[in-house]
Amino acid sequence: MNILVTAPYSSEALQQLERYGTVHFRPWKPHGRAFHSDELIRLIQETGADCLITEHDHVDASVIETVDLKFIGVCRGTPSNVDIAKATSRGIPVFNTPARNAQAVAELVTAGLIVFLRKMREGEAWLKSGQWKGDAHESYLYFRGHEICGKTVGMVGFGGVGQRVAAVLSGFSCKIQYYDPYLKQSPNPEYVPITLEEIFSTSDIVSIHLPVTAETTGSINERLFRMMKPEAIFVNSARAAVVDRDALYNTLKEQRIGGAILDVFYNEPPDASDYELISLPNVYATPHIAGASFEVDGYSVTIMNDVLKEWFVHGNREIRQLVNPSVLSSLESHRTAL
């Protein structure tokens, strides 16, 4: 096999890949942006690659039709940059690395909550602008906030990332409750499964951890926002598209809840309507960096290399990181034909 790797990979991890064939390392980060489809096609043609390990590059139908790839590895949780339907139609297995950024997201969500609830942004701006001119207790009176400790946290979506956020917040003695119709059993007896409506009506903090699907798009709507407590905090570090933008904006503009912590937006970079939301005083916004830690690259590589070992060495066809399991029938038909 000729493996083109455009995802961040360590030297040690690249050496592990050499057990399967020749490795061509062309990382996207020194390029300054993800490779566009035409650039990726050129790289495939130049290297003679018949396998691809990517992260954010545009792997559309034109790329997939360029060569009969043996597999596509995507070093991210949601392989939205890959035309899964086209890959499946051509019998190409697609692997992903779910929960690779779970710890990074959990830390940023927790940090965001502390910054927001303890009024750290306001306090820093006040201090740096030289406004502390009264007595020693002036800042104490202006910037008293709330603790995370003891809060009820409701998770909407409870996969690997949501569960890691829950584990970190449990360290603050938070009560964890979740809504996830696809999770058959609670991963912890202290985590309570409840309805979506109960999440919004009883939680002090509502944290979104949903992928974008036909079912989830716009599913967090006005009806749910109107159920939230007046002091509740809404957190979205997943995808903006699962939330009705107008409903969220109006909820915050009218100060019907305590505020929102947002790391994802409807357009990235944001457009004018996104900035209207970002600029609200009760919004703490970060530029989609929840998963942006150096350590995440290492987690991705470890997961991907373990997946490839299971697939090629152990012949395991039931790995959960196979994004398109329907491809197995075509692979079996091809093997039988041979």
Buried (B, 14 or more C-beta within 10 A) or exposed (E): BBBBBBBBBEEEBBEBBEEBEBBBBBBBEEEEEBBEBEBBBEBBEEBEBBBBBBBBBBBBBBBBBBBEBBBBBBBBBBBEBBBBEBBBBBBBBBBBBBBBBBBBBBBBBBBBBBBBBBBBEBBEEBEEEEEBEEEEEEBEEBBEEBEBEEBBBBBBBBBBBBBBBBBBBBEBEBBBBBBBEEBEEBBEEEBBBBEBEBBBBBBBBBBBBBBBEEEBBEBBEEEBBEBBBEEBBBBBBBBBBBBBBEBBBEBBEEEBBBBBBBBBBBEEEBEEBBBEBBEBEBBBBBEBEBBBBEEBBBBBBBBBBBBBBBBBEEEEBEBEBBBBEEBBEBEEEEEEEE
